[in-house]
Structures are given as structure tokens and as C-alpha cells.
């Protein structure tokens, strides 16, 4: 078994997408934890302490916008790299993401290879 490339917390309310992302990242050598929505993410984040969080935007309980905002305002989690994954690809949405301070923005349907590359780059930056 090779070196772990980093820890990733995958957050999506759609189990199929959550598993797809988790399996792809796992096969690449990442340690992966999953959460079913923003609230679940916030409850797990301090235990997992991921390098990167992939975050769906449209979720029940606490959506990706609110979750990213909370992650950025808490000192313990403000350094964690955040990738928003969403079907909402309008410029306003991207501006909103930049305003919150997310590190990357992928639109659904996404290319798994692109996702892996984005996470790999962010995790490498988080470990430098």
C-alpha cells in the first residue's frame, strides 16, 4: 500500500454520487470519509480533519453554501480546502463561492478524472 495522498471528506446527500466520489478518490490513494449533508459534515469535520472537503451545494438540512461559510468562519476549519460540486454553474453561483472562499468549483455532471486532479492539487497544497 502506497502513501496516503491526504484525507478527504465527501459530502453529498445522493448516496450514488457520494459513493462514486469516495471510490474514485480511494482508488487514487486518498483516505476518505463521507457525510450525508452539511450538518453531518460539521459534526464530523473535527474528528476527520480532512485536507479537502468535496461539498455538494443542494442538500437538505444545511446546504453547501451555508456549510462552506461555517467552515470558513471557524478557526479550526478555516484552512481546509473546499471543492463545491453542483449542478448550479451560473456566474452568480461561482461568484458566491469565491466570496465565501471556496478553493474550487466543479459542475455536475463532473469528470471523475478532473475531480481527482483538483483534489490532488488542493491536498498537495494543504500539505506543503
C-alpha positions in Angstrom: 0.0 0.0 0.0 1.4 3.4 -1.0 1.5 6.6 0.9 -1.8 8.2 1.6 -2.2 11.4 -0.5 -4.4 13.1 2.0 -7.8 12.9 3.8 -11.0 13.9 2.0 -14.4 14.3 3.5 -17.0 13.7 0.7 -20.3 15.5 1.4 -23.4 14.7 -0.8 -27.0 13.8 0.0 -27.1 11.5 -3.0 -25.7 8.1 -2.0 -24.7 7.1 -5.5 -22.7 10.3 -6.1 -21.2 10.2 -2.7 -20.0 6.6 -3.2 -18.8 7.3 -6.8 -16.6 10.2 -5.5 -15.4 8.2 -2.5 -14.4 5.1 -4.5 -12.6 7.2 -7.1 -10.6 9.1 -4.5 -9.9 5.9 -2.5 -8.5 4.2 -5.6 -6.2 7.2 -6.1 -4.8 6.7 -2.6 -6.8 9.2 -0.5 -8.2 8.3 2.9 -11.9 9.1 2.5 -14.7 9.8 5.0 -18.3 10.6 3.9 -21.1 12.8 5.2 -24.8 12.9 4.1 -25.3 16.6 4.4 -23.9 19.9 5.7 -24.9 19.2 9.3 -23.3 15.8 9.2 -20.1 17.4 7.7 -19.9 19.9 10.5 -20.4 17.2 13.1 -17.6 15.0 11.6 -15.1 17.6 10.4 -13.1 18.0 13.6 -12.8 14.2 14.1 -11.8 13.6 10.5 -9.6 16.7 10.0 -9.6 16.4 6.2 -7.2 18.2 3.9 -10.0 18.6 1.4 -13.8 18.6 1.6 -15.9 18.0 -1.5 -19.2 19.6 -0.9 -22.5 19.3 -2.8 -24.4 22.6 -2.9 -28.1 21.4 -3.0 -28.6 19.4 0.2 -31.3 19.2 2.9 -30.7 20.4 6.5 -27.7 22.6 5.7 -26.8 23.3 2.1 -23.3 23.6 0.7 -23.2 27.4 0.8 -24.0 27.5 4.5 -21.7 24.7 5.3 -18.8 26.3 3.4 -19.5 29.6 5.2 -19.4 27.9 8.6 -16.2 26.0 7.7 -14.5 29.3 6.7 -15.6 31.2 9.8 -14.5 28.6 12.4 -10.8 28.9 13.2 -10.3 25.2 13.5 -11.6 24.5 10.0 -10.9 27.7 8.0 -7.7 26.2 6.5 -9.4 23.2 5.0 -9.6 23.2 1.2 -13.2 23.2 -0.1 -14.4 22.0 -3.5 -18.1 22.9 -4.3 -19.7 20.3 -6.6 -23.0 21.5 -8.0 -25.4 21.5 -11.0 -25.6 25.2 -10.5 -23.0 26.6 -12.8 -24.1 30.2 -13.3 -21.6 33.0 -12.9 -23.5 34.3 -9.8 -23.0 30.9 -8.1 -19.3 30.9 -8.9 -19.0 34.5 -7.6 -20.9 33.5 -4.4 -18.5 30.6 -4.0 -15.4 32.8 -4.4 -17.0 35.3 -1.9 -17.2 32.5 0.7 -13.6 31.5 -0.1 -14.1 28.1 -1.7 -11.0 26.7 -3.4 -12.5 25.1 -6.4 -15.8 24.7 -8.2 -16.9 21.7 -10.2 -20.2 21.4 -12.1 -22.3 18.2 -12.3 -22.0 16.1 -14.3 -18.3 16.2 -13.5 -15.5 14.2 -15.0 -14.1 11.9 -12.2 -10.5 12.5 -13.6 -10.9 16.2 -13.2 -12.3 15.8 -9.7 -9.3 13.7 -8.8 -6.9 16.2 -10.2 -8.5 19.1 -8.4 -8.5 17.2 -5.1 -4.9 16.0 -5.6 -3.7 19.6 -6.3 -5.5 21.0 -3.3 -4.4 18.2 -1.0 -0.8 18.8 -2.1 -1.1 22.5 -1.4 -2.6 21.7 2.0 0.4 19.6 3.0 3.1 21.9 1.9 
